[in-house]
Amino acid sequence: MKLEVLGCYGNRDKEKYTSCFRIGSSILIDAGNILNGIEDLYSIKHIFLTHSHFDHIVDIPFLIDKIYVHNEKTINIYGNKETIEEVSSYIFNDKIWPKFQNINILNKSEKTIKFIEIKENESIIIDSIEIIPFLVEHSVKTFGYIINNEYLISGDTKLCDNLIKTINHYKPSYLLIECSFPTKMQNIADISKHMTPNDILNLINLLKYNPKIFIYHIKPIFKRVIEKELKNLNVEILEDMSTIKKNRIIKHKSIKDILFEMIRNLYSENNPINILEKVVTYAREITNSDGGTIYIKTEDDKYLEFKIIQNDTLNVNQKENVNWPKLPLYIDGKENREMVAALCVLEGKIINIEDVYNVKELNFEGTKKFDESNNYRSKSMLVMPLKNHEKEIIGVLQLINKKSDNNIVAFDKDDENIVSFLASIAAISITKNRLIEDFEKLLASFIKTIGIAIDEKSKYTSKHVQRVAKFSVMIAKAIEKEGIKKYTKDELRMIEIAGWLHDIGKIVISSQIMDKATKLEKGIDRIEVIKYKFEVLKKEYYIEYLENKLSKKEYEENIKKADDDFKFLRELNKGSEWVNDEILQRLSNIAKIRIGDEYLLSEDEFKNLSIRKGTLTEEERKIIESHASIGLKMLTNLHFPKKYKRLSEIAANHHEKLNGKGYPRGLTAKQLSAEERILAIADIFEALTAADRPYKTPKKLSEVFRILYFMTKDNELDKNIMRIIIKNKTYLDYAKEELHPEQIDEIPKDVIDYFMN
């Protein structure tokens, strides 16, 4: 289970937010950063408060106000008795804020919010997530929380016996422990009942095992000194908008976010130095580097001068007017091949160093002196040449000390690749010459990165957008071959990019829905739960047999029926076959079987197993289908070059049909261009032939074209384009590269005749 850190500081400013943690999709612990931290606000239904201090509740009123008009379910707010009384009495009191606990949801009888008092050590289970509150010592009555026996969040507290006792009793893998003040302010911490690095050290010494410890609730003003005090402890400091997953902190900012930011900055930022500063920031964020520098060649091509310097550990962030000595590219008329930045310029290649102290062929004496005077240790280094549109090296981007957990590690090939993109951005901004070709390459590279990110979001649709983009271009070239239309290089690239971006809306679709491999999958495949119920049912039959309520024959018949029924449900759960009325009737009969006072199948289990086709309910299918309209909104907000002005429409309309029965807008044949029709066919063809979908087997070409035949007859797909695909054997060229050999068979003759006549 992952835990999202939406806010983790002990005070708030324009860049840092107060405590707020998200578990699953609907649960929050504290509410210090809801509005800025969550896009799908309507998903939040449960808020557990540690205590009533304002930094922990600040966003609740704004959340309620923002979602009230369209909200459909009560938001439950949990806390100890004192917390509930204080929040309800002093905030939601019709003076500070409306009494939403007395206000119904719009057009419903349920209340907008509900306050729920919880008690220490009482387990609460929501969506299979167990939350146990425990008491800590603070200036007001405060709870910490244990989540699924995996995470422990301390709440605001001093180092107290119950905190230590609880940790040692449950032994959670991850501890999120508050630390608000530096040790020199121990007296203030004790009075206000907070912790210091010294308290963290004492806590570690009192633990009976070695959990992973994350520190939060640092007062921003003391962050640097607290980080230094904690440096030698086996702890990690949390950051806003990150996720704790598999012992790592993963920053939320995605490649997509960085792409959109950079494109926006390139078009709107007039000051190149500001762009350079952002490039260093982006590069450090992506690679998790402690420091970064940009050097620019002087006009006489003899020196490199510092333009941007950033270093978190040393708290350095300078730009343009940096009073550091220039680095000579030549010494006494000879190339300066001893300094790494100079060597990068002279050779024009990437230099990746695991540990600068172990490199003998380069001179790092200046670096070592700097380290000694600043109590720093330079280790891993990635140095990247900045080349302009004429391939002239105009500067260097240098990153230092890639961080992983509490260690400094070497930069890898992925770092080199992504930083090279950023280096290109930097070079373009320096020269102030945004030549279209360079920008096109950069844009295409990042668009492909987004496409890969979309594919990687779902383990079951790997390379989908890549294959759709590929097949779309192949179809367009086949149309060219027929002499029907001549595509320019830019038009072909537009079709390819549209293929890469056609599923961009899926970025915001829940992976739980996208990756739903069986009808009953919901975190786990609930067929296992039903299997357990059948075991209970068979035990009940056995008891009835022992009590002579069933004859041996009746008992054996019941056992056989139970086994057959479960086998039936297990196959039905796969969603691979069409569910007819006869199957539904049998399912209904099974659902009526009772175990004690309960039915064998819950209402939700019955609903999901009743899905006629595939694994998604109608509600889930609508959510999936919403990716098309979401993608259109996202793409229309991007400023593409004028020659790509139709790109958004082409990408977004891949689920439209010629008969007007597609989505999201129900466009008709007159409204759909050839390029939109191409992408629609490529998307369907790839989906039918893909071998990486868990809910279906990959279809053979004969099966695929039979389906496309019926879709074309129903006026969903373009018959002329299908004819071209068959005539030019475009499908076969694609199949040989992307399909399994056993999928490649002959297209039925009647299908070929239909398309070719």
Stockholm file with secondary structure:
# STOCKHOLM 1.0

chainA/1-757         MKLEVLGCYGNRDKEKYTSCFRIGSSILIDAGNILNGIEDLYSIKHIFLTHSHFDHIVDIPFLIDKIYVHNEKTINIYGNKETIEEVSSYIFNDKIWPKFQNINILNKSEKTIKFIEIKENESIIIDSIEIIPFLVEHSVKTFGYIINNEYLISGDTKLCDNLIKTINHYKPSYLLIECSFPTKMQNIADISKHMTPNDILNLINLLKYNPKIFIYHIKPIFKRVIEKELKNLNVEILEDMSTIKKNRIIKHKSIKDILFEMIRNLYSENNPINILEKVVTYAREITNSDGGTIYIKTEDDKYLEFKIIQNDTLNVNQKENVNWPKLPLYIDGKENREMVAALCVLEGKIINIEDVYNVKELNFEGTKKFDESNNYRSKSMLVMPLKNHEKEIIGVLQLINKKSDNNIVAFDKDDENIVSFLASIAAISITKNRLIEDFEKLLASFIKTIGIAIDEKSKYTSKHVQRVAKFSVMIAKAIEKEGIKKYTKDELRMIEIAGWLHDIGKIVISSQIMDKATKLEKGIDRIEVIKYKFEVLKKEYYIEYLENKLSKKEYEENIKKADDDFKFLRELNKGSEWVNDEILQRLSNIAKIRIGDEYLLSEDEFKNLSIRKGTLTEEERKIIESHASIGLKMLTNLHFPKKYKRLSEIAANHHEKLNGKGYPRGLTAKQLSAEERILAIADIFEALTAADRPYKTPKKLSEVFRILYFMTKDNELDKNIMRIIIKNKTYLDYAKEELHPEQIDEIPKDVIDYFMN
#=GR chainA/1-757 SS CCEEEEECBSSCCSSCCBCEEEETTTEEESCSSSTTTCSCGGGCCEEECSCCCGGGTTTHHHHHHHHTTTCCSCEEEEECHHHHHHHHHHTBSSSSBCCGGGSBCTTSSSBSEEEEECCTTCCEEETTEEEEEEEECSSSCEEEEEETTTEEECCSCCSCHHHHHHHHHHCCSEEEEECCSCGGGHHHHHHHTCCCHHHHHHHHHHCSSCCEEEEECBCGGGHHHHHHHHTTSSEEECCSSEEEETTEEEESCCHHHHHHHHHHHHHHCCCHHHHHHHHHHHHHHHHTEEEEEEEEECTTSSEEEEEEEEETTTTEEEESCCCSCCEESEETTEECCSSHHHHHHHHTSCEEESCGGGCSSSCCHHHHHHHHHHTCCCCCEEEEEEECTTSCEEEEEEEEEEEETTEEECCCHHHHHHHHHHHHHHHHHHHTCCCHHHHHHHHHHHHHHHHHHHHHHSTTSTTHHHHHHHHHHHHHHHHHHTTSCCCCHHHHHHHHHHHHHTTGGGGGSCHHHHTCCSTTBSSSBTHHHHHHHHHHHHHHHHHHHHTTSSCHHHHHHHHHHHHHHHHHHHHHHHCCSCCCHHHHHHHHHHHTCEETTEESSCHHHHHHHTCSSSSCCHHHHHHHHHHHHHHHHHHHTSCCCGGGTTHHHHHHTTTCCTBSCCSSSCCBGGGCCHHHHHHHHHHHHHHHHCSCCTTSCCCCHHHHHHHHHHHHHTTCSCHHHHHHHHHTTHHHHHHHHHSCGGGCCCCCHHHHHHHHC
#=GC SS_cons         CCEEEEECBSSCCSSCCBCEEEETTTEEESCSSSTTTCSCGGGCCEEECSCCCGGGTTTHHHHHHHHTTTCCSCEEEEECHHHHHHHHHHTBSSSSBCCGGGSBCTTSSSBSEEEEECCTTCCEEETTEEEEEEEECSSSCEEEEEETTTEEECCSCCSCHHHHHHHHHHCCSEEEEECCSCGGGHHHHHHHTCCCHHHHHHHHHHCSSCCEEEEECBCGGGHHHHHHHHTTSSEEECCSSEEEETTEEEESCCHHHHHHHHHHHHHHCCCHHHHHHHHHHHHHHHHTEEEEEEEEECTTSSEEEEEEEEETTTTEEEESCCCSCCEESEETTEECCSSHHHHHHHHTSCEEESCGGGCSSSCCHHHHHHHHHHTCCCCCEEEEEEECTTSCEEEEEEEEEEEETTEEECCCHHHHHHHHHHHHHHHHHHHTCCCHHHHHHHHHHHHHHHHHHHHHHSTTSTTHHHHHHHHHHHHHHHHHHTTSCCCCHHHHHHHHHHHHHTTGGGGGSCHHHHTCCSTTBSSSBTHHHHHHHHHHHHHHHHHHHHTTSSCHHHHHHHHHHHHHHHHHHHHHHHCCSCCCHHHHHHHHHHHTCEETTEESSCHHHHHHHTCSSSSCCHHHHHHHHHHHHHHHHHHHTSCCCGGGTTHHHHHHTTTCCTBSCCSSSCCBGGGCCHHHHHHHHHHHHHHHHCSCCTTSCCCCHHHHHHHHHHHHHTTCSCHHHHHHHHHTTHHHHHHHHHSCGGGCCCCCHHHHHHHHC
//
